[in-house]
């Protein structure tokens, strides 16, 4: 994306933001609350129309495309707060999401990634625990055979043991070459599953480096993210 601007009403949130993500790479998008991370994800997913700049997907200008058109082009969203359909079963969620016959991520492969979903395939989504719902939403995104997955706070509200399960699944799909933009407040998770990290401040990217380097740079993490010593 180039010089991307977006906001709500008269309030500007993104201010000429520049960010590149190469195919097959995983990038953590970090920042304090209110800096614009969710606004950026919503803009890239087509839920919010940009007010300036350009968004490119595989070199193709997709600026201002609607969410449904972006989804068909290969952009998948794992939204904050999960948002499952409570009266559909696990299997129905995955079947509805499957694109092109599920060439890369058929339902069976999603079940291999999340065995708990296989065990609950006939359960209604509204009957699942919060962790199981998060696994379902990630699986639903993968079932679309995406080129790019946008994840917004996948660990929110989850017990630590479930966060570990989600982290292991994300590491597996990243090793498989998934292109991932991960917004996550849990730095252990974010820096543990991605190759690079970018930090937002006031609607702009102000810092970017490989995650091992950032993990070892406590002064920068303290200054930009408020990490305690």
Secondary structure as GFF3:
##gff-version 3
##sequence-region A 1 229
A	DSSP	beta_strand	2	8	.	.	.	ID=ss1
A	DSSP	beta_strand	11	17	.	.	.	ID=ss2
A	DSSP	beta_strand	26	30	.	.	.	ID=ss3
A	DSSP	alpha_helix	37	44	.	.	.	ID=ss4
A	DSSP	beta_strand	52	54	.	.	.	ID=ss5
A	DSSP	beta_strand	56	57	.	.	.	ID=ss6
A	DSSP	beta_strand	60	61	.	.	.	ID=ss7
A	DSSP	alpha_helix	67	73	.	.	.	ID=ss8
A	DSSP	beta_strand	75	78	.	.	.	ID=ss9
A	DSSP	alpha_helix	90	97	.	.	.	ID=ss10
A	DSSP	alpha_helix	107	113	.	.	.	ID=ss11
A	DSSP	alpha_helix	115	119	.	.	.	ID=ss12
A	DSSP	three_ten_helix	125	127	.	.	.	ID=ss13
A	DSSP	alpha_helix	130	142	.	.	.	ID=ss14
A	DSSP	beta_strand	148	152	.	.	.	ID=ss15
A	DSSP	alpha_helix	160	175	.	.	.	ID=ss16
A	DSSP	beta_strand	180	183	.	.	.	ID=ss17
A	DSSP	alpha_helix	187	193	.	.	.	ID=ss18
A	DSSP	beta_strand	196	201	.	.	.	ID=ss19
A	DSSP	beta_strand	204	210	.	.	.	ID=ss20
A	DSSP	alpha_helix	211	215	.	.	.	ID=ss21
A	DSSP	alpha_helix	218	225	.	.	.	ID=ss22
###
